């Protein structure tokens, strides 16, 4: 696995452009994107294709019937569930290749029963200013993927000249 080495899992995504943006992010960061159904859109929708631009062929994307089917494919692995209702903050997590980054559907986020599942390693929140409810799904996934990749030394990424 090149790039970040993590696997992003969207549970029942609803908004095509968010998934399109995540496809583009997955291609750029070298992570896998897994979509657990039912999806709130068809993968051929123009908004999804437009947001993903020409990155669809460069990204590893898998669609699963539901969350259980995704878990069957992805486990064993650590599952980090991202929610505004968590005690663990993103900077406290040390990611490893193969980790699963779980995000819930827009606009509700992860269901309580999903977060309470014993297979979930921990609930994690992304730091934000007080009084803010949540981040856009694709933006939240990108923040976490790039943090995981940073922790891996941007393995497989472009080299930048020293300044």
C-alpha positions in Angstrom: 0.0 0.0 0.0 1.5 3.3 -1.0 0.6 6.7 0.4 -1.3 7.0 3.7 -2.0 3.3 4.0 -5.2 3.9 5.8 -8.7 2.9 4.7 -11.6 5.4 4.8 -15.1 4.0 5.4 -18.2 6.1 4.7 -21.3 4.6 6.3 -24.3 5.3 4.1 -23.1 8.4 2.4 -25.8 10.7 1.0 -24.3 13.6 -0.9 -22.6 12.8 -4.3 -20.1 15.7 -4.4 -18.8 14.7 -0.9 -18.1 11.2 -2.2 -16.6 12.6 -5.4 -14.3 14.8 -3.4 -13.3 11.8 -1.3 -12.5 9.8 -4.4 -10.2 12.6 -5.5 -8.6 12.7 -2.0 -8.1 8.9 -2.0 -6.3 9.1 -5.4 -4.0 11.9 -4.1 -3.2 10.4 -0.7 -3.1 6.8 -1.7 -5.8 5.6 0.7 -8.6 3.2 0.0 -12.2 4.5 0.1 -14.9 2.1 1.1 -18.6 3.0 0.8 -21.1 1.0 3.0 -24.6 1.1 1.6 -27.3 1.8 1.1 -25.8 4.8 -0.8 -28.0 7.9 -1.1 -27.0 8.2 -4.8 -26.0 6.3 -7.8 -22.3 6.1 -8.5 -22.8 7.4 -12.1 -24.4 10.7 -10.9 -22.9 13.7 -12.7 -22.2 15.6 -9.4 -20.1 12.6 -8.1 -18.2 12.3 -11.4 -17.6 16.1 -11.6 -16.3 16.3 -8.0 -14.0 13.3 -8.6 -12.8 14.8 -11.9 -10.6 12.3 -13.7 -9.4 10.6 -10.5 -11.9 7.7 -10.5 -9.4 5.4 -12.3 -6.6 6.4 -9.9 -8.5 5.7 -6.7 -9.2 2.5 -4.9 -12.9 2.5 -4.2 -15.0 -0.4 -3.0 -18.8 -0.4 -2.5 -20.2 -2.8 0.1 -23.9 -3.7 0.6 -23.9 -2.5 4.2 -21.6 -1.8 7.2 -21.4 -5.5 8.1 -20.2 -6.4 4.6 -17.6 -3.7 4.8 -16.4 -5.0 8.2 -16.2 -8.5 6.7 -13.8 -7.1 4.0 -11.8 -4.8 6.3 -11.4 -6.6 9.6 -9.3 -7.4 11.5 -8.2 -3.8 11.9 -8.5 -0.9 14.3 -11.6 1.2 13.6 -11.5 4.8 14.5 -15.0 6.3 14.6 -15.1 10.0 13.9 -17.7 12.0 15.8 -18.1 15.4 17.5 -19.2 13.3 20.5 -15.8 11.8 21.5 -13.4 12.2 24.3 -10.3 11.3 22.3 -8.9 14.1 20.1 -7.3 13.6 16.7 -3.8 14.6 17.9 -3.9 11.8 20.5 -4.2 9.0 17.9 -1.2 7.2 16.4 -2.3 5.8 13.1 -1.0 2.7 11.5 -1.3 1.4 7.9 -4.4 -0.7 7.6 -6.4 1.4 10.1 -10.0 2.1 9.2 -11.3 5.7 9.5 -15.1 5.5 9.9 -17.3 8.4 9.1 -21.1 8.6 9.2 -23.7 9.9 6.8 -24.5 13.5 6.2 -26.0 15.3 8.0 -26.5 13.0 11.0 -23.1 11.4 11.5 -22.6 8.0 12.9 -25.5 6.3 14.7 -25.0 5.5 18.4 -25.2 1.8 17.8 -22.4 2.0 15.2 -20.2 3.9 17.6 -21.0 1.5 20.5 -20.0 -1.6 18.4 -17.3 -3.5 20.2 -15.3 -3.6 17.0 -14.8 0.2 17.2 -11.4 0.9 18.7 -12.3 4.5 19.9 -14.4 7.5 19.1 -12.3 10.4 17.9 -13.1 14.1 17.3 -11.4 16.6 15.0 -10.4 19.8 16.9 -12.6 22.8 15.9 -13.5 26.1 17.3 -16.1 26.1 20.1 -19.7 26.3 19.0 -19.2 24.6 15.6 -21.3 21.5 15.1 -19.3 19.5 12.5 -17.2 19.6 9.4 -18.1 18.6 5.8 -17.7 14.9 5.4 -15.1 14.9 2.6 -13.1 17.7 4.4 -13.2 15.7 7.7 -11.9 12.6 5.9 -9.1 14.6 4.2 -8.0 16.1 7.5 -7.7 12.7 9.1 -6.1 11.0 6.1 -3.4 13.6 5.8 -2.7 13.5 9.5 -2.3 9.7 9.3 -0.1 10.1 6.2 2.0 12.8 8.0 2.6 10.3 10.8 3.9 7.9 8.2 6.4 10.5 6.9 4.2 10.9 3.7 5.4 7.5 2.6 5.4 7.2 -1.2 4.6 10.9 -1.6 6.5 13.6 -3.6 9.8 14.7 -2.3 10.1 18.4 -1.6 13.4 20.2 -1.8 14.9 21.3 1.6 14.6 25.0 2.4 
